Amino acid sequence: MSLSGQWRKEALEQRYATLVCGALLLAAVPVAHAASGRLLATGGVTEFEGSGGGGLTPWALITGLGTNAQIGASVACTYIKPQHFALTSCGAALGIGNRVEISYAHQTFNLDDVAPGKSLEQNIFGAKVRLLGDAVIDQDRWWPQLAAGVQYKRNEDFDFIPKLIGARSPSGTDFYLSATKVYLAGPLDHTWLADVTLRATKANQFGILGFGGDRSAAYSVEPEGSLAVFLTDSLVLGGEYRGKPNKLSAFREQSAHDAFLAWFPVKYVSVTAAYVDLGNIATHSGQHGWYIALQGSY
């Protein structure tokens, strides 16, 4: 493919992702006032696998703006563009009584110059339940908000690449435990958020390259974490880390991390931009680039 042809292809992909995000946000507007009792950003943004949290890792926070007596929801689209690939993820999540979260996301991983015109598709179904604590209200208590979650992932193109490089299964289930604490009067007189998550997973590259491998088919427990500060009431700066297992001998998988800036122009909308480093992806090393996400919540 010529450089001009590749540029047009990337431009069309970005335009498509923008249109889809815009349509989802418009769909949320008519119901935006149905549930809005919680404070700004207390549902987090949307993790690229559909759960409420940061961009790379889920938090113990429940998506949406619903209180204990309300139902909240969010819709979001994320576009990640490292050098040789592109990932688009769009989904929706429902928060029930600030206690239970149900989510869905569909991912398209475009292979770009590796295999022009080809992509890998993945569906992710998630659920999360708040076990104890309230990250915001419990300011006089040391313990965080604690939640347990599950993500069932199904790779729809397993036979194309994942199976050929040694992946064992087209589907897998991640289990995670998240602890999140918000400090309203934190250091430097700013509000801070801290999260630690432990995930049991068999996923190769988040499931995009299947589950399990020739090196191991067992679960691995991987650490994840986030730290963010509210620069203003509507602007949040932070960073994230996500460990990943290394189950394929065909390549060495590495951890992922990002630095993000989330803007909440109004209570119901957020825009997140990030610099993200995904490490090695298959035979391509140092896959880093930009991340943009749009979310509508109520």
C-alpha positions in Angstrom: 0.0 0.0 0.0 1.3 3.5 -0.9 2.0 6.1 1.8 -0.9 8.2 0.5 -3.2 5.1 0.5 -2.2 4.3 4.0 -2.8 7.9 5.1 -6.3 7.9 3.6 -7.0 4.6 5.3 -6.0 5.9 8.7 -8.0 9.1 8.1 -11.1 7.1 7.3 -10.6 4.9 10.4 -10.2 8.0 12.6 -13.3 9.6 11.0 -15.3 6.4 11.6 -14.3 6.2 15.2 -15.2 9.9 15.7 -18.6 9.5 14.1 -19.4 6.4 16.2 -18.4 8.2 19.4 -20.5 11.2 18.5 -23.5 9.1 17.8 -23.2 7.3 21.2 -22.9 10.7 23.0 -25.9 12.1 21.3 -27.9 9.0 22.2 -27.1 9.7 25.9 -28.3 13.3 25.9 -32.1 12.7 26.1 -31.6 10.7 29.3 -28.8 12.7 30.8 -30.9 14.0 33.7 -32.3 10.6 34.7 -29.6 10.0 37.3 -27.0 12.6 38.2 -26.8 12.5 42.0 -23.0 11.8 42.3 -20.1 14.2 42.1 -18.3 15.0 38.9 -16.0 12.2 37.7 -16.9 9.8 40.5 -17.8 7.1 37.9 -14.4 7.4 36.4 -14.0 7.4 32.6 -14.3 4.1 30.6 -11.5 1.6 30.5 -10.9 0.4 27.0 -12.4 -3.0 27.8 -15.7 -1.3 28.8 -15.5 -1.1 32.6 -15.6 2.1 34.6 -12.2 3.2 35.7 -9.1 4.6 34.0 -8.1 4.1 30.4 -6.0 1.0 30.9 -7.3 -0.5 34.2 -10.7 -0.8 35.9 -11.4 1.0 39.3 -13.6 0.0 42.1 -15.9 2.9 41.2 -19.2 2.1 39.5 -19.9 3.6 36.1 -22.4 6.4 35.6 -23.7 9.1 38.0 -26.4 7.2 39.8 -26.6 7.2 43.6 -27.6 4.2 45.8 -31.2 4.7 44.7 -30.6 5.4 41.0 -29.5 3.7 37.8 -26.6 5.3 35.9 -25.0 4.5 32.6 -22.2 5.5 30.3 -21.3 5.1 26.6 -17.8 5.5 25.3 -15.4 5.1 22.4 -11.6 4.8 22.6 -9.1 5.0 19.8 -5.5 3.9 20.4 -2.8 4.4 17.7 0.7 2.9 18.3 3.1 2.9 15.3 2.1 -0.3 13.5 -1.5 -1.0 14.6 -4.7 0.8 15.6 -7.3 -0.2 18.2 -10.9 1.0 18.3 -13.1 0.1 21.2 -16.7 1.2 21.7 -19.1 0.1 24.4 -21.7 0.9 27.1 -22.1 0.2 30.8 -24.9 0.3 33.3 -24.5 1.1 37.0 -27.3 -0.1 39.3 -27.7 1.5 42.7 -24.0 2.5 42.8 -23.4 -1.2 43.6 -23.4 -3.3 40.4 -22.0 -2.6 37.0 -22.7 -4.4 33.7 -20.6 -3.6 30.6 -20.0 -4.5 27.0 -17.3 -3.4 24.6 -16.5 -4.4 21.0 -12.8 -4.0 19.9 -11.4 -3.8 16.4 -7.6 -4.2 16.2 -6.5 -3.1 12.8 -3.2 -4.7 11.6 -2.4 -1.7 9.4 1.0 -2.1 7.7 1.5 -5.6 9.2 -1.4 -7.0 7.2 -3.1 -4.1 5.3 -6.9 -4.3 5.3 -7.0 -7.0 8.0 -8.2 -6.8 11.6 -8.9 -8.8 14.7 -12.3 -8.5 16.5 -13.0 -9.1 20.1 -16.2 -8.9 22.3 -16.0 -8.2 26.0 -18.8 -8.7 28.5 -18.1 -7.4 32.0 -19.6 -7.3 35.5 -18.5 -5.6 38.7 -19.9 -5.5 42.2 -18.9 -3.0 45.0 -18.1 -5.1 48.0 -17.5 -2.4 50.7 -16.6 1.2 51.3 -17.2 4.4 49.4 -14.2 6.0 47.8 -15.7 9.5 48.2 -17.9 9.5 51.3 -15.6 7.5 53.6 -13.1 10.4 54.0 -12.7 9.8 57.8 -11.9 6.1 57.2 -8.7 4.6 56.0 -10.1 1.8 54.0 -10.8 2.2 50.2 -13.8 1.3 48.1 -13.4 -2.4 47.2 -14.9 -4.1 44.1 -14.7 -7.5 42.4 -15.1 -7.8 38.7 -15.1 -10.2 35.8 -14.5 -9.8 32.0 -15.4 -12.5 29.6 -13.6 -12.0 26.3 -14.2 -13.7 23.0 -11.8 -13.3 20.1 -13.7 -13.6 16.8 -10.6 -14.1 14.6 -8.8 -16.7 16.5 -7.8 -18.9 13.6 -6.4 -16.0 11.6 -3.3 -15.1 13.7 -3.7 -16.1 17.4 -3.9 -19.8 16.8 -1.0 -19.7 14.4 1.4 -18.2 16.9 0.5 -20.7 19.6 -2.5 -19.3 21.5 -4.6 -22.0 23.2 -8.1 -20.7 23.2 -10.3 -18.0 21.4 -12.0 -17.1 24.7 -11.0 -16.4 28.3 -12.3 -14.8 31.5 -10.4 -12.3 33.5 -11.1 -11.9 37.3 -10.0 -8.8 39.1 -10.1 -7.1 42.5 -9.9 -3.3 42.7 -9.3 -0.9 45.6 -9.9 2.8 45.0 -9.6 5.7 47.3 -10.4 9.4 46.7 -8.7 12.0 48.9 -10.7 15.2 48.7 -8.2 17.2 50.8 -5.0 15.5 49.5 -1.4 16.8 49.1 -1.0 20.3 47.7 -4.6 21.0 48.6 -5.9 19.0 45.6 -8.2 16.0 45.2 -6.3 12.8 44.5 -7.4 9.3 43.4 -5.4 6.2 43.9 -6.3 2.7 42.7 -4.6 -0.8 43.0 -6.0 -3.7 41.0 -5.0 -7.4 40.9 -6.1 -9.3 37.8 -6.1 -13.1 37.1 -5.8 -13.6 33.4 -4.7 -15.8 30.6 -5.0 -13.1 27.9 -2.3 -12.4 25.3 -2.3 -8.7 24.5 -5.5 -8.2 26.4 -7.1 -11.1 24.5 -6.4 -9.6 21.0 -4.0 -12.5 20.4 -6.1 -15.2 22.1 -5.7 -16.8 25.5 -3.0 -19.1 27.0 0.0 -20.2 24.9 2.7 -22.8 24.3 4.6 -21.5 27.4 1.6 -21.7 29.8 -2.1 -22.1 29.8 -2.5 -21.3 33.5 -3.8 -18.1 35.0 -1.3 -15.4 35.9 -1.9 -12.7 38.6 -0.9 -9.3 37.3 -0.8 -5.9 39.1 -2.4 -2.8 37.8 -2.5 0.7 39.3 -3.6 4.3 38.8 -2.7 7.7 40.4 -4.5 10.9 39.4 -4.8 14.5 40.7 -7.6 17.0 40.0 -5.7 20.0 38.6 -9.1 21.8 38.6 -12.6 20.8 39.3 -12.9 19.6 35.6 -9.3 18.6 34.7 -7.6 15.4 35.9 -4.0 14.4 35.3 -2.8 10.9 36.0 -0.8 7.8 35.0 -1.5 4.1 34.9 0.4 0.8 34.9 -0.9 -2.6 33.7 1.0 -5.8 34.0 0.5 -8.5 31.3 1.4 -12.2 31.3 4.0 -13.7 28.9 2.6 -17.0 27.6 3.7 -17.2 24.0 7.3 -18.1 23.0 6.8 -16.4 19.7 7.4 -13.0 21.3 8.0 -11.4 24.7 5.0 -9.5 26.0 5.6 -6.5 28.2 3.6 -4.3 30.6 1.7 -1.2 29.5 1.5 2.2 30.9 0.2 5.7 30.1 0.0 9.3 31.1 -3.5 10.8 30.7 -5.4 14.1 30.9 -9.2 13.9 31.3 -11.4 16.9 30.8 -15.0 17.1 32.1 -16.5 20.1 30.3 -19.9 19.3 31.8 -20.9 16.7 34.3 -22.2 14.3 31.7 -19.3 14.3 29.2 -15.6 13.5 29.4 -12.7 13.7 26.9 -9.5 11.8 27.7 -6.2 12.1 25.9 -3.2 10.0 26.7 0.3 9.0 25.7 0.3 5.2 26.0 3.1 2.6 25.7 1.9 -0.9 25.1 5.4 -2.5 24.9 6.0 -5.3 22.4 3.1 -6.3 20.2 3.9 -9.6 18.4 7.2 -9.0 16.6 7.0 -5.2 16.8 8.8 -3.6 19.8 8.2 -0.3 21.5 4.6 0.2 20.4 3.7 3.6 21.8 1.4 6.3 20.6 -1.7 8.3 21.3 -5.0 7.5 22.9 -8.3 9.4 22.7 -11.6 8.6 24.4 -15.0 10.2 24.5 -17.6 9.3 27.1 -21.2 10.3 27.9 -22.6 9.5 31.4 -25.8 10.0 33.3 
